[in-house]
Amino acid sequence: MNISPELIALLVILVFAALLLFAIRSSRNSREQKTAQASALGFEALSVSPDELMSRVNNLFKNQQAQSLSISELFHQNDFERDLYIFDLDNTTGQDAEMGSEIFGVISRQLALPHFSLTSLPPFNTDNMLGNLMEIVLDKVLEVAEKYQGLKRIEFPDQPGYENQFVVFGQDEYAVLNMLDRVNLSALSRSKNYLHLAGSGDFLTVDFSMPTSPRDPNRDFRAQHQEFLNLVRMFEEG
């Protein structure tokens, strides 16, 4: 049976339309689910990013290259002297558009942080080929981060056990190390999630959108919110 080119084209268009509709519905369901989860935790959706949040996000995440950052899927909760946020962050001028999904952030008068970022690492064995490859890739990623983010890698000379658990960057090495001495790093190392923390001044963010541990494959939103609050308290007390 011969199929005309017009029929083939029509079938392609129908398949594409079906896929697009499925993507839109999935995205809508995801937004509705996120809104329901955030509302259950006491957050309200915001359609416009507050200036005080946008200025801190630009200060914390903009690198030395020309960037335009955009916040979406934004939720807010006022908690006494804190303003809590959940948001997605995108770079609208670069190839790597998505910079974070469901980032938890806080503006708190009780925070006085040096400019830093801390990322927890998955365990890998440097004695085998795969481990060596991961180490080479990691070193390259760190080199790029240092070059473009304007932050320098900070080592743990007095706590060598944390070298394979965390990667830390900062502008002021002494200030960051002094902060980490006051923070309970052992509690961070026991987290069920891989974490990316970034902070400066009265602003702290925690991004759970990295691949999660096999112990917590479902990315429990409520559990992440509770862990975020625990981390906020840890840094406030530190």
C-alpha positions in Angstrom: 0.0 0.0 0.0 1.4 3.4 -1.0 1.1 6.2 1.5 1.0 9.7 0.1 3.5 12.3 1.3 0.6 14.4 2.5 -0.6 11.6 4.8 2.8 11.1 6.2 3.2 14.8 6.9 -0.3 14.8 8.6 0.7 11.9 10.8 4.0 13.6 11.8 2.0 16.7 12.7 -0.5 14.7 14.7 2.2 12.9 16.6 4.0 16.2 17.3 0.8 17.8 18.5 0.1 14.8 20.8 3.6 15.0 22.3 3.2 18.8 22.8 -0.2 18.3 24.5 1.3 15.7 26.7 4.2 17.9 27.7 1.8 20.8 28.4 -0.5 18.7 30.6 2.5 17.2 32.4 3.9 20.6 33.0 0.5 21.8 34.2 0.2 18.9 36.5 3.7 19.5 37.9 2.9 23.1 38.6 -0.4 22.2 40.2 1.3 19.6 42.4 4.0 22.0 43.4 1.4 24.7 44.2 -0.5 22.2 46.3 2.6 21.1 48.2 3.8 24.6 48.8 0.3 25.7 50.0 0.2 22.8 52.4 3.5 24.1 53.9 2.0 27.6 54.3 3.5 29.3 51.2 1.7 31.6 48.8 2.3 31.9 45.1 3.8 35.2 43.8 3.5 36.4 40.3 6.3 39.0 40.6 9.7 38.6 42.2 10.2 41.1 45.1 13.1 43.5 44.5 14.8 42.4 47.8 14.8 38.8 46.5 16.0 39.6 43.0 18.8 41.8 44.1 20.1 39.0 46.4 19.8 36.3 43.8 21.8 38.5 41.3 24.5 39.1 43.9 24.8 35.4 44.8 24.4 33.7 41.4 25.6 36.1 38.7 29.0 35.1 37.5 31.6 37.3 35.8 30.0 36.8 32.4 27.0 38.9 31.2 24.0 37.1 32.6 20.3 37.7 32.9 18.7 35.7 35.6 15.0 34.9 35.8 12.9 33.6 38.7 9.8 31.5 38.1 7.5 29.2 40.1 7.9 31.5 43.1 6.3 30.9 46.5 6.7 33.0 49.6 6.1 32.7 53.4 6.7 35.2 56.1 8.1 33.5 59.2 8.6 36.1 62.0 11.9 37.8 61.1 12.5 35.6 58.0 11.2 35.6 54.5 11.1 32.1 53.1 11.0 31.4 49.3 10.8 28.5 46.9 11.7 29.2 43.3 13.1 28.0 40.0 16.1 29.9 38.6 17.0 30.3 35.0 19.8 32.0 33.0 18.0 33.6 30.1 21.2 34.4 28.2 23.2 31.2 28.4 23.1 27.7 26.9 22.7 26.1 30.4 19.3 27.8 31.0 18.2 26.0 34.1 20.3 26.9 37.1 18.1 25.3 39.8 14.6 23.9 40.4 12.7 24.2 43.6 15.4 26.2 45.3 14.7 27.0 49.0 15.8 30.4 50.0 15.6 32.6 53.1 16.3 36.2 54.0 17.0 36.4 57.7 18.2 39.1 60.0 20.0 36.4 62.0 22.3 35.5 59.1 25.6 37.2 58.4 27.3 35.0 55.9 30.4 35.4 53.8 29.9 34.8 50.1 30.2 31.0 49.7 28.9 27.9 48.0 29.0 24.3 49.3 28.2 21.2 47.4 28.0 17.7 48.8 29.6 15.0 46.7 28.5 11.4 46.0 31.0 8.8 47.2 33.4 7.5 44.5 36.5 5.3 44.7 39.6 6.9 43.2 41.4 3.5 43.0 39.4 2.3 40.0 39.1 3.6 36.4 35.6 5.0 36.9 36.6 6.8 40.1 39.7 8.3 38.4 37.5 9.5 35.5 35.0 11.1 37.9 37.9 12.8 39.7 39.3 14.2 36.5 35.8 15.5 35.4 35.3 16.9 38.9 38.6 18.8 38.8 37.6 20.3 35.4 34.2 21.4 36.7 35.9 23.0 39.7 38.4 24.8 37.4 35.5 26.2 35.4 33.6 27.2 38.5 36.6 29.1 39.8 37.2 30.8 36.5 33.7 32.0 35.8 32.1 32.4 39.2 34.8 34.5 40.6 35.1 32.3 43.7 38.1 30.3 44.7 38.2 26.7 45.9 38.6 26.4 49.7 40.3 23.4 51.2 39.9 21.8 54.7 43.4 21.7 56.1 42.3 20.9 59.6 39.5 18.6 58.6 40.8 16.3 55.8 37.9 13.9 56.2 35.6 16.4 54.6 37.6 16.8 51.4 35.8 14.0 49.7 32.4 15.0 51.0 32.1 18.6 50.2 33.3 21.1 47.6 33.5 24.7 49.0 34.0 28.0 47.2 34.2 31.5 48.6 35.6 35.0 48.2 37.2 35.3 51.6 38.8 32.0 52.6 39.4 33.0 56.3 35.7 34.1 56.7 34.3 30.9 55.1 36.6 28.6 57.1 35.6 30.5 60.3 31.9 30.0 59.4 32.4 26.3 58.7 34.1 25.8 62.0 31.0 27.0 63.7 28.6 24.9 61.5 28.0 21.3 62.2 29.5 19.7 59.0 29.0 16.2 60.4 25.2 16.9 60.3 25.5 18.0 56.7 27.4 14.8 55.8 24.6 12.7 57.1 22.0 14.3 54.9 20.0 11.9 52.7 20.1 14.4 49.9 22.9 15.8 47.8 22.9 19.5 48.7 24.0 22.7 47.0 24.1 25.6 49.5 25.0 29.2 48.6 24.9 32.2 50.8 25.9 35.8 51.2 25.0 38.3 53.9 21.4 37.7 55.1 20.6 35.4 52.2 20.9 31.6 52.1 19.7 29.1 49.5 19.5 25.3 49.4 19.1 23.5 46.1 17.9 19.9 46.3 17.5 19.5 42.6 20.7 17.5 42.2 20.4 13.6 41.8 19.2 12.3 45.1 20.6 9.5 47.2 19.1 6.0 46.6 17.9 6.2 50.2 15.5 9.0 49.2 14.6 8.5 45.5 11.2 10.3 45.7 12.4 13.8 46.6 10.0 14.2 49.5 9.1 17.9 49.3 7.9 18.2 52.9 11.1 16.4 54.2 13.2 18.8 52.1 11.4 21.8 53.6 12.1 20.5 57.1 15.8 19.9 56.3 16.0 23.4 54.8 14.7 24.9 58.0 17.2 22.8 60.0 20.0 24.1 57.9 18.8 27.7 58.3 18.8 27.3 62.1 22.3 25.8 61.9 23.7 28.7 60.0 21.8 31.3 62.1 23.2 29.8 65.3 26.7 29.5 63.7 
